[in-house]
Amino acid sequence: MPNSNKLPLHDFHKANGARFVPFGGWEMPVQYSSILEEHKAVREAAGLFDVSHMGEVLIHGPEAAAYLDHLLVNAIASAEIGRAIYSPMCLENGGVVDDLIVYRMGAAEFLLCVNAANHAKDLSWMQTQADASGMDVCLEDQSDAYALLALQGPKAADILEVCGFAGIAELKRFRHESRTLAGGATVRICRTGYTGEDGFELFLPVGAADSLASMLLDRGTSYGLRLCGLGARDSLRLEAGLPLYGHELTETISPLEAGLEWTVKLGKSGFVGKSALLKQKEDGLDKRVVHFKLAGRRIAREGAEVIDAAGTTVGSVLSGTHSPILNCPIGSALIEVPALAGGLSVDLRGQREQLELASPPLHLAE
């Protein structure tokens, strides 16, 4: 895979049978055994993902909180230390530059986790906004300093407990804390997740990642832990109805259109994209992201046309895959709002398949 970066744990993944694919400029494990087995392991026990390709940016300075309140649509300045906040980062037109998680580490110190493919774009946008605001804030790209492991599933807390993280089950959702590993390295444990299950993300120095991953795998096997790749991560997040940047969120799909109205704090002043989002809210949406199931076996892939009863194209598929839990194809689509009142179908290479709209999490809908 020419011009692809390798994860710090590349050799660990290779030794454990990973199959690799290019993703966001990285050579990433897509699966180890089968996507079906890895997906079910996360739903029933636990899965360990290496997401060290994600970018980390430290924001600090006297006006860091005010700057992030200006930069992001969610409320940041009012969050207490130890909170994690999910937020889209918008353009002035309401489209999305990226979606990210902010970890408040101090009164004037925040760690941002951004999508790998958007890393350079995000840094440029953040610095442009910082310069334009004139605020006293500093941005530091710390991506090379961190490895990032994600332990997901109902047994995740139990596995961390037997690996020495005593009392970790008491950490609340969207909270984070710092722990010290046996070798002296510091790990920041965050309880957020991207699978629709309980889960923890572990930020730690690159040099400490191999020993921690090996310990988690060794001690977690008896709990049903499996190593998991990008394939299971995508099917899990789509079942849960969680957006993936470049699909359900883009520079032309706003947070409101994506169903993320809860992240947009229109009551706060002066954030980037507020005017456009406020207009969308007041005027009503022209299009909206929806989720669906299909009765057949064929998956509706990205870009497939969605058609109304009159045969008019009213939208397109954003994401599509097979749900191992529902045992049927599922997906998301961007649809013109008036068309949602009638019957819809998707064009699968000339054959129409009726869409069954469903509210996520899809795997819990029945």
Backbone hydrogen bonds in HBPLUS format (Angstrom, degrees):
<---DONOR---> <-ACCEPTOR-->    atom                        ^
c    i                          cat <-CA-CA->   ^        H-A-AA   ^      H-
h    n   atom  resd res      DA  || num        DHA   H-A  angle D-A-AA Bond
n    s   type  num  typ     dist DA aas  dist angle  dist       angle   num
A0005-ASN N   A0025-GLY O   2.88 MM  20  6.24 169.8  1.90 148.4 146.4     1
A0027-GLU N   A0005-ASN O   2.76 MM  22  5.92 155.8  1.81 176.8 168.6     2
A0010-HIS N   A0007-LEU O   3.01 MM   3  5.04 151.2  2.09 121.2 117.7     3
A0012-PHE N   A0009-LEU O   3.03 MM   3  5.11 116.2  2.45 100.6 116.6     4
A0013-HIS N   A0009-LEU O   2.97 MM   4  6.30 160.5  2.00 162.3 167.5     5
A0014-LYS N   A0010-HIS O   2.90 MM   4  6.17 161.6  1.94 153.6 159.2     6
A0015-ALA N   A0011-ASP O   2.90 MM   4  6.03 158.2  1.95 146.5 152.0     7
A0016-ASN N   A0012-PHE O   3.15 MM   4  6.35 131.5  2.40 136.3 148.7     8
A0016-ASN N   A0013-HIS O   3.06 MM   3  5.08 132.0  2.30  95.2 108.7     9
A0018-ALA N   A0013-HIS O   3.02 MM   5  5.35 163.1  2.04 146.3 144.8    10
A0017-GLY N   A0014-LYS O   3.17 MM   3  5.30 158.7  2.22 111.0 110.9    11
A0019-ARG N   A0031-GLN O   2.88 MM  12  5.63 155.5  1.94 168.9 175.9    12
A0030-VAL N   A0019-ARG O   2.73 MM  11  5.82 171.5  1.74 168.5 169.6    13
A0021-VAL N   A0028-MET O   2.79 MM   7  5.40 150.4  1.87 150.5 159.5    14
A0028-MET N   A0021-VAL O   2.82 MM   7  5.40 164.7  1.85 164.2 159.5    15
A0023-PHE N   A0026-TRP O   2.76 MM   3  5.18 152.1  1.84 149.0 157.6    16
A0026-TRP N   A0023-PHE O   2.89 MM   3  5.18 154.8  1.96 112.1 120.5    17
A0230-LEU N   A0029-PRO O   2.97 MM 201  6.40 157.7  2.02 136.1 139.8    18
A0231-GLY N   A0030-VAL O   3.02 MM 201  5.23 160.8  2.05 129.6 135.7    19
A0038-GLU N   A0034-SER O   2.97 MM   4  6.21 165.0  2.00 156.9 161.4    20
A0039-HIS N   A0035-ILE O   2.83 MM   4  5.87 161.5  1.86 150.5 155.9    21
A0040-LYS N   A0036-LEU O   3.07 MM   4  6.23 170.0  2.08 150.5 153.0    22
A0041-ALA N   A0037-GLU O   2.97 MM   4  6.10 145.5  2.09 140.7 150.4    23
A0042-VAL N   A0038-GLU O   3.25 MM   4  6.55 151.9  2.33 146.5 151.7    24
A0043-ARG N   A0039-HIS O   3.20 MM   4  6.57 156.7  2.25 148.5 155.2    25
A0044-GLU N   A0040-LYS O   2.89 MM   4  5.95 147.9  1.99 147.8 156.1    26
A0045-ALA N   A0041-ALA O   2.63 MM   4  5.18 152.2  1.70 142.2 150.1    27
A0046-ALA N   A0041-ALA O   2.79 MM   5  5.48  97.4  2.48 126.0 137.0    28
A0155-LYS N   A0045-ALA O   2.85 MM 110  5.07 163.7  1.87 151.1 145.5    29
A0226-ARG N   A0046-ALA O   3.14 MM 180  6.58 144.3  2.27 135.0 143.4    30
A0047-GLY N   A0152-GLN O   2.71 MM 105  5.28 148.2  1.81 151.4 162.2    31
A0152-GLN N   A0047-GLY O   2.88 MM 105  5.28 166.4  1.90 160.2 162.1    32
A0048-LEU N   A0226-ARG O   2.87 MM 178  6.27 152.6  1.95 150.4 157.2    33
A0228-CYS N   A0048-LEU O   2.95 MM 180  5.66 166.1  1.97 145.7 142.7    34
A0049-PHE N   A0150-ALA O   2.82 MM 101  5.00 169.9  1.83 151.1 154.6    35
A0150-ALA N   A0049-PHE O   2.83 MM 101  5.00 165.8  1.85 149.3 151.9    36
A0051-VAL N   A0148-LEU O   2.87 MM  97  5.36 148.5  1.97 155.3 163.8    37
A0054-MET N   A0051-VAL O   3.16 MM   3  6.02 169.8  2.17 122.8 125.5    38
A0055-GLY N   A0114-VAL O   2.92 MM  59  4.97 156.3  1.98 142.3 145.5    39
A0114-VAL N   A0055-GLY O   2.81 MM  59  4.97 156.7  1.86 137.1 144.9    40
A0142-GLN N   A0056-GLU O   2.89 MM  86  5.39 152.7  1.97 145.8 152.8    41
A0057-VAL N   A0112-LEU O   2.88 MM  55  5.06 157.5  1.93 144.0 151.4    42
A0112-LEU N   A0057-VAL O   2.80 MM  55  5.06 167.1  1.82 149.0 153.6    43
A0058-LEU N   A0140-GLU O   2.79 MM  82  5.04 159.4  1.83 157.9 156.5    44
A0140-GLU N   A0058-LEU O   2.87 MM  82  5.04 154.1  1.94 148.8 155.7    45
A0059-ILE N   A0110-PHE O   2.78 MM  51  5.12 171.2  1.79 158.4 161.5    46
A0110-PHE N   A0059-ILE O   2.82 MM  51  5.12 154.9  1.88 153.4 160.9    47
A0060-HIS N   A0138-CYS O   3.02 MM  78  5.35 163.2  2.05 150.1 155.6    48
A0138-CYS N   A0060-HIS O   2.68 MM  78  5.35 158.8  1.72 168.3 174.6    49
A0061-GLY N   A0108-ALA O   3.17 MM  47  5.60 140.5  2.33 151.5 155.5    50
A0064-ALA N   A0061-GLY O   3.05 MM   3  5.13 162.6  2.08 122.1 119.5    51
A0063-GLU N   A0136-ASP O   3.05 MM  73  5.28 164.2  2.08 155.4 150.6    52
A0067-TYR N   A0063-GLU O   2.88 MM   4  6.04 156.7  1.94 152.1 159.4    53
A0068-LEU N   A0064-ALA O   2.99 MM   4  6.22 160.6  2.03 151.0 155.0    54
A0069-ASP N   A0065-ALA O   3.02 MM   4  6.26 148.4  2.12 144.6 153.6    55
A0070-HIS N   A0066-ALA O   3.07 MM   4  6.32 139.1  2.24 139.6 150.2    56
A0070-HIS N   A0067-TYR O   3.06 MM   3  5.09 125.7  2.37  94.3 108.6    57
A0071-LEU N   A0067-TYR O   2.85 MM   4  6.11 146.3  1.96 145.4 156.1    58
A0072-LEU N   A0068-LEU O   2.97 MM   4  5.81 161.6  2.01 147.6 150.1    59
A0272-VAL N   A0070-HIS O   2.89 MM 202  6.13 157.4  1.94 174.0 167.0    60
A0073-VAL N   A0088-PRO O   3.44 MM  15  6.26 172.4  2.45 162.7 163.6    61
A0265-LYS N   A0073-VAL O   3.03 MM 192  6.03 174.8  2.04 144.0 145.4    62
A0079-ALA N   A0076-ILE O   3.04 MM   3  5.42 159.4  2.08 114.5 121.1    63
A0083-ARG N   A0080-GLU O   3.17 MM   3  5.85 144.6  2.30 143.0 142.2    64
A0082-GLY N   A0104-ARG O   2.94 MM  22  5.63 170.5  1.95 148.4 151.5    65
A0176-HIS N   A0082-GLY O   2.97 MM  94  5.28 141.9  2.12 140.7 146.0    66
A0104-ARG N   A0083-ARG O   3.03 MM  21  5.70 165.4  2.05 167.6 171.7    67
A0084-ALA N   A0174-PHE O   2.98 MM  90  4.84 149.8  2.08 128.8 123.1    68
A0085-ILE N   A0102-VAL O   2.82 MM  17  5.09 156.7  1.88 145.0 153.1    69
A0102-VAL N   A0085-ILE O   2.82 MM  17  5.09 165.5  1.84 144.9 148.6    70
A0087-SER N   A0100-LEU O   2.95 MM  13  5.64 164.6  1.97 162.7 164.4    71
A0100-LEU N   A0087-SER O   2.99 MM  13  5.64 167.6  2.01 146.3 148.8    72
A0089-MET N   A0098-ASP O   2.75 MM   9  5.43 149.7  1.84 176.0 173.4    73
A0097-VAL N   A0089-MET O   2.67 MM   8  5.54 155.6  1.73 156.8 165.6    74
A0091-LEU N   A0095-GLY O   2.76 MM   4  5.35 159.5  1.80 149.0 154.0    75
A0094-GLY N   A0091-LEU O   3.11 MM   3  5.34 164.3  2.13 112.0 115.3    76
A0096-VAL N   A0250-THR O   2.89 MM 154  5.31 164.6  1.91 133.9 130.0    77
A0101-ILE N   A0113-CYS O   3.26 MM  12  5.38 157.8  2.31 141.6 147.9    78
A0113-CYS N   A0101-ILE O   2.93 MM  12  5.38 163.2  1.96 156.5 162.2    79
A0103-TYR N   A0111-LEU O   2.76 MM   8  5.06 163.0  1.79 152.2 158.1    80
A0111-LEU N   A0103-TYR O   2.90 MM   8  5.06 163.0  1.93 146.1 150.3    81
A0105-MET N   A0109-GLU O   2.92 MM   4  5.45 149.2  2.02 142.9 150.8    82
A0106-GLY N   A0109-GLU O   3.12 MM   3  4.78 136.0  2.32 146.4 137.5    83
A0118-ASN N   A0115-ASN O   3.08 MM   3  5.41 139.7  2.25 106.2 117.7    84
A0119-HIS N   A0116-ALA O   3.19 MM   3  5.17 168.0  2.21 109.2 112.4    85
A0122-ASP N   A0118-ASN O   2.70 MM   4  5.74 165.3  1.72 168.9 173.1    86
A0123-LEU N   A0119-HIS O   3.06 MM   4  6.29 165.3  2.08 152.4 155.7    87
A0124-SER N   A0120-ALA O   3.10 MM   4  6.29 162.6  2.13 149.4 154.0    88
A0125-TRP N   A0121-LYS O   2.96 MM   4  6.19 163.1  1.99 151.6 156.3    89
A0126-MET N   A0122-ASP O   2.79 MM   4  5.97 168.1  1.80 159.6 163.0    90
A0127-GLN N   A0123-LEU O   2.97 MM   4  6.08 161.0  2.01 147.3 152.3    91
A0128-THR N   A0124-SER O   2.94 MM   4  6.11 156.2  2.00 146.7 153.8    92
A0129-GLN N   A0125-TRP O   2.97 MM   4  6.21 160.5  2.01 151.6 156.3    93
A0130-ALA N   A0126-MET O   2.90 MM   4  6.12 149.3  1.99 142.8 152.1    94
A0131-ASP N   A0127-GLN O   2.87 MM   4  6.07 164.2  1.90 152.4 155.9    95
A0132-ALA N   A0128-THR O   2.95 MM   4  6.12 158.9  1.99 145.9 152.2    96
A0133-SER N   A0129-GLN O   2.95 MM   4  5.99 145.3  2.07 140.0 148.6    97
A0134-GLY N   A0130-ALA O   3.24 MM   4  6.37 139.7  2.41 143.2 152.0    98
A0137-VAL N   A0135-MET O   3.07 MM   2  5.74 117.4  2.48 109.7  93.4    99
A0145-ALA N   A0142-GLN O   2.99 MM   3  5.46 149.6  2.08 113.4 122.8   100
A0146-TYR N   A0143-SER O   3.41 MM   3  5.72 154.6  2.48 106.8 113.0   101
A0147-ALA N   A0204-LEU O   2.81 MM  57  5.48 162.8  1.84 169.1 174.8   102
A0204-LEU N   A0147-ALA O   3.07 MM  57  5.48 163.7  2.10 152.8 155.6   103
A0149-LEU N   A0202-LEU O   3.13 MM  53  5.15 160.6  2.17 136.7 139.1   104
A0202-LEU N   A0149-LEU O   2.75 MM  53  5.15 162.0  1.78 157.7 162.6   105
A0151-LEU N   A0200-PHE O   2.82 MM  49  5.27 153.4  1.89 158.9 165.4   106
A0200-PHE N   A0151-LEU O   2.85 MM  49  5.27 160.5  1.89 148.1 154.2   107
A0153-GLY N   A0198-ASP O   2.74 MM  45  5.30 173.2  1.75 168.0 165.8   108
A0156-ALA N   A0153-GLY O   3.03 MM   3  5.35 166.2  2.05 119.9 122.5   109
A0159-ILE N   A0155-LYS O   3.04 MM   4  6.31 158.0  2.09 157.8 163.8   110
A0160-LEU N   A0156-ALA O   3.07 MM   4  6.37 160.4  2.11 153.4 158.5   111
A0161-GLU N   A0157-ALA O   2.98 MM   4  6.18 152.9  2.05 147.0 154.6   112
A0162-VAL N   A0158-ASP O   3.16 MM   4  6.51 158.2  2.21 150.1 153.8   113
A0163-CYS N   A0160-LEU O   3.08 MM   3  4.95 140.9  2.24  94.9 106.7   114
A0165-PHE N   A0160-LEU O   2.99 MM   5  5.43 160.5  2.03 152.0 146.4   115
A0164-GLY N   A0161-GLU O   3.10 MM   3  5.40 156.7  2.15 112.7 114.4   116
A0168-ILE N   A0165-PHE O   3.24 MM   3  5.78 150.2  2.33 140.5 137.5   117
A0170-GLU N   A0167-GLY O   3.03 MM   3  5.74 162.8  2.06 120.0 125.3   118
A0171-LEU N   A0168-ILE O   3.02 MM   3  5.49 160.7  2.06 113.7 119.8   119
A0174-PHE N   A0191-ARG O   2.72 MM  17  5.35 162.3  1.75 160.3 155.1   120
A0191-ARG N   A0175-ARG O   3.02 MM  16  5.81 166.0  2.04 171.3 175.7   121
A0177-GLU N   A0189-ILE O   2.96 MM  12  5.50 149.9  2.05 147.1 156.2   122
A0189-ILE N   A0177-GLU O   2.83 MM  12  5.50 154.6  1.89 175.0 170.9   123
A0179-ARG N   A0187-VAL O   2.81 MM   8  5.32 162.5  1.84 157.5 163.6   124
A0187-VAL N   A0179-ARG O   2.82 MM   8  5.32 166.6  1.84 153.0 157.5   125
A0181-LEU N   A0185-ALA O   2.72 MM   4  5.27 170.4  1.72 168.8 169.0   126
A0184-GLY N   A0181-LEU O   2.89 MM   3  5.25 162.9  1.91 117.0 122.0   127
A0188-ARG N   A0203-PHE O   2.83 MM  15  5.05 159.2  1.88 148.9 154.1   128
A0203-PHE N   A0188-ARG O   2.95 MM  15  5.05 161.9  1.98 151.0 149.8   129
A0190-CYS N   A0201-GLU O   2.82 MM  11  5.01 159.8  1.86 149.8 156.0   130
A0201-GLU N   A0190-CYS O   2.68 MM  11  5.01 155.6  1.74 146.3 155.1   131
A0208-ALA N   A0205-PRO O   3.00 MM   3  5.54 154.2  2.07 116.5 124.3   132
A0209-ALA N   A0206-VAL O   3.22 MM   3  5.43 163.8  2.25 111.0 116.0   133
A0212-LEU N   A0208-ALA O   3.37 MM   4  6.51 159.6  2.41 147.2 152.9   134
A0213-ALA N   A0209-ALA O   2.89 MM   4  5.99 169.9  1.90 158.1 161.3   135
A0214-SER N   A0210-ASP O   2.96 MM   4  6.06 159.5  2.01 148.0 153.9   136
A0215-MET N   A0211-SER O   3.02 MM   4  6.14 154.5  2.09 140.3 147.1   137
A0216-LEU N   A0212-LEU O   2.89 MM   4  6.11 165.2  1.91 156.6 160.4   138
A0217-LEU N   A0213-ALA O   3.00 MM   4  6.16 161.5  2.03 147.5 152.6   139
A0218-ASP N   A0214-SER O   2.89 MM   4  5.99 161.9  1.92 147.1 152.8   140
A0219-ARG N   A0215-MET O   2.89 MM   4  5.95 176.0  1.89 156.7 158.1   141
A0220-GLY N   A0216-LEU O   2.82 MM   4  5.47 131.5  2.05 133.5 146.4   142
A0221-THR N   A0217-LEU O   3.19 MM   4  5.92 131.7  2.43 139.4 144.8   143
A0223-TYR N   A0220-GLY O   2.85 MM   3  5.23 147.1  1.96 111.7 122.5   144
A0225-LEU N   A0220-GLY O   3.14 MM   5  5.19 162.5  2.17 136.2 132.0   145
A0224-GLY N   A0221-THR O   2.98 MM   3  5.17 162.3  2.01 110.6 115.6   146
A0233-ARG N   A0229-GLY O   3.19 MM   4  6.41 157.9  2.24 148.1 154.8   147
A0234-ASP N   A0230-LEU O   2.97 MM   4  6.13 150.3  2.05 148.7 154.1   148
A0235-SER N   A0231-GLY O   3.21 MM   4  6.53 165.3  2.24 149.8 153.3   149
A0236-LEU N   A0232-ALA O   2.88 MM   4  5.88 159.9  1.92 151.8 157.5   150
A0237-ARG N   A0233-ARG O   3.10 MM   4  6.15 161.5  2.14 138.9 144.0   151
A0238-LEU N   A0234-ASP O   3.03 MM   4  6.13 152.2  2.11 145.4 152.9   152
A0239-GLU N   A0235-SER O   3.08 MM   4  6.17 158.3  2.13 142.9 148.3   153
A0240-ALA N   A0236-LEU O   3.09 MM   4  6.31 151.9  2.18 143.1 151.0   154
A0241-GLY N   A0237-ARG O   3.00 MM   4  6.11 111.2  2.49 130.2 146.5   155
A0242-LEU N   A0237-ARG O   2.87 MM   5  5.17 165.7  1.89 159.1 156.9   156
A0241-GLY N   A0238-LEU O   3.09 MM   3  4.90 147.0  2.21  95.0 105.2   157
A0362-LEU N   A0239-GLU O   2.64 MM 123  5.08 136.5  1.82 170.1 167.1   158
A0247-HIS N   A0244-LEU O   2.94 MM   3  5.57 147.1  2.05 144.2 147.7   159
A0246-GLY N   A0249-LEU O   2.71 MM   3  5.71 163.6  1.73 177.7 172.5   160
A0253-ILE N   A0250-THR O   3.25 MM   3  4.97 160.8  2.29  97.7 103.5   161
A0258-ALA N   A0254-SER O   2.96 MM   4  6.17 139.9  2.12 144.2 156.1   162
A0260-LEU N   A0255-PRO O   2.77 MM   5  4.96 158.7  1.81 166.4 158.8   163
A0259-GLY N   A0256-LEU O   3.16 MM   3  5.28 162.2  2.20 104.8 109.9   164
A0289-VAL N   A0257-GLU O   2.79 MM  32  6.01 160.7  1.83 169.1 162.7   165
A0263-THR N   A0260-LEU O   2.96 MM   3  5.68 161.5  1.99 121.0 126.7   166
A0264-VAL N   A0261-GLU O   3.01 MM   3  5.32 152.1  2.09 111.1 119.5   167
A0268-LYS N   A0265-LYS O   3.16 MM   3  5.97 168.7  2.17 121.2 124.3   168
A0274-LYS N   A0271-PHE O   3.13 MM   3  5.61 162.2  2.16 136.9 135.9   169
A0277-LEU N   A0273-GLY O   3.02 MM   4  6.18 163.3  2.05 158.2 163.5   170
A0278-LEU N   A0274-LYS O   2.78 MM   4  5.88 158.3  1.82 157.3 163.5   171
A0279-LYS N   A0275-SER O   3.04 MM   4  6.21 152.8  2.12 143.4 150.4   172
A0280-GLN N   A0276-ALA O   3.04 MM   4  6.33 155.8  2.10 143.8 150.2   173
A0281-LYS N   A0277-LEU O   2.94 MM   4  6.16 157.3  1.99 146.8 153.0   174
A0282-GLU N   A0278-LEU O   2.96 MM   4  6.17 159.5  2.00 148.5 153.6   175
A0283-ASP N   A0279-LYS O   2.81 MM   4  5.86 163.8  1.83 155.0 159.6   176
A0284-GLY N   A0280-GLN O   2.89 MM   4  5.55 139.5  2.06 139.0 147.9   177
A0337-VAL N   A0286-ASP O   2.89 MM  51  5.57 161.2  1.92 125.9 132.3   178
A0288-ARG N   A0335-ILE O   2.85 MM  47  5.48 151.6  1.93 147.6 155.7   179
A0335-ILE N   A0288-ARG O   2.96 MM  47  5.48 170.6  1.97 148.0 146.1   180
A0290-VAL N   A0333-ALA O   2.86 MM  43  5.48 159.8  1.90 159.1 165.8   181
A0333-ALA N   A0290-VAL O   2.89 MM  43  5.48 151.7  1.97 149.3 155.4   182
A0358-ALA N   A0291-HIS O   2.95 MM  67  5.63 164.0  1.98 133.9 135.4   183
A0292-PHE N   A0331-GLY O   2.90 MM  39  5.40 154.9  1.97 146.2 147.3   184
A0331-GLY N   A0292-PHE O   3.06 MM  39  5.40 144.0  2.19 144.8 143.1   185
A0293-LYS N   A0356-GLU O   2.88 MM  63  5.15 146.4  2.00 134.5 145.0   186
A0356-GLU N   A0293-LYS O   3.02 MM  63  5.15 158.0  2.07 159.9 160.5   187
A0294-LEU N   A0329-PRO O   3.00 MM  35  5.35 146.0  2.12 150.1 146.7   188
A0304-ALA N   A0301-ARG O   3.09 MM   3  5.88 164.6  2.11 145.6 147.1   189
A0303-GLY N   A0317-VAL O   2.85 MM  14  5.13 173.9  1.85 137.2 137.7   190
A0317-VAL N   A0304-ALA O   2.86 MM  13  5.26 154.3  1.93 149.2 157.9   191
A0347-ASP N   A0305-GLU O   2.91 MM  42  5.49 163.5  1.94 161.6 166.4   192
A0306-VAL N   A0315-GLY O   2.88 MM   9  4.92 170.2  1.89 127.5 125.1   193
A0314-VAL N   A0306-VAL O   2.86 MM   8  5.82 157.7  1.91 150.4 158.0   194
A0307-ILE N   A0345-SER O   2.73 MM  38  5.27 166.3  1.74 155.7 160.7   195
A0345-SER N   A0307-ILE O   2.90 MM  38  5.27 154.3  1.96 151.6 159.2   196
A0308-ASP N   A0312-THR O   2.95 MM   4  5.52 158.3  1.99 149.7 154.1   197
A0311-GLY N   A0308-ASP O   2.97 MM   3  5.37 162.2  2.00 115.2 120.6   198
A0336-GLU N   A0314-VAL O   2.89 MM  22  5.58 155.7  1.95 164.0 172.2   199
A0316-SER N   A0334-LEU O   3.15 MM  18  5.66 144.7  2.28 141.4 149.5   200
A0334-LEU N   A0316-SER O   2.96 MM  18  5.66 155.4  2.02 166.6 165.4   201
A0318-LEU N   A0332-SER O   2.79 MM  14  5.41 165.5  1.81 130.8 135.9   202
A0319-SER N   A0332-SER O   3.45 MM  13  5.22 161.3  2.48 123.4 126.0   203
A0332-SER N   A0319-SER O   2.93 MM  13  5.22 152.6  2.01 140.2 143.2   204
A0321-THR N   A0330-ILE O   3.03 MM   9  5.67 160.4  2.07 151.9 155.4   205
A0330-ILE N   A0321-THR O   2.88 MM   9  5.67 164.6  1.90 159.1 162.4   206
A0323-SER N   A0328-CYS O   2.88 MM   5  5.54 173.7  1.89 148.9 150.9   207
A0327-ASN N   A0323-SER O   2.69 MM   4  5.31 132.6  1.91 140.4 153.8   208
A0339-ALA N   A0336-GLU O   3.02 MM   3  5.62 135.5  2.23 117.2 128.8   209
A0340-LEU N   A0337-VAL O   3.04 MM   3  5.47 156.0  2.10 115.5 122.7   210
A0342-GLY N   A0339-ALA O   3.21 MM   3  5.79 164.7  2.23 116.7 121.0   211
A0355-LEU N   A0344-LEU O   2.92 MM  11  5.60 170.7  1.92 134.3 137.5   212
A0346-VAL N   A0353-GLU O   2.81 MM   7  5.32 157.8  1.86 143.7 148.7   213
A0353-GLU N   A0346-VAL O   2.96 MM   7  5.32 154.6  2.03 144.8 152.8   214
A0348-LEU N   A0351-GLN O   2.72 MM   3  5.05 167.9  1.74 151.1 151.2   215
A0351-GLN N   A0348-LEU O   3.23 MM   3  5.05 163.9  2.26 102.4 106.7   216
A0364-LEU N   A0361-PRO O   3.11 MM   3  5.60 158.5  2.15 112.8 119.6   217
A0365-ALA N   A0362-LEU O   3.21 MM   3  5.10 167.2  2.23 105.3 108.8   218
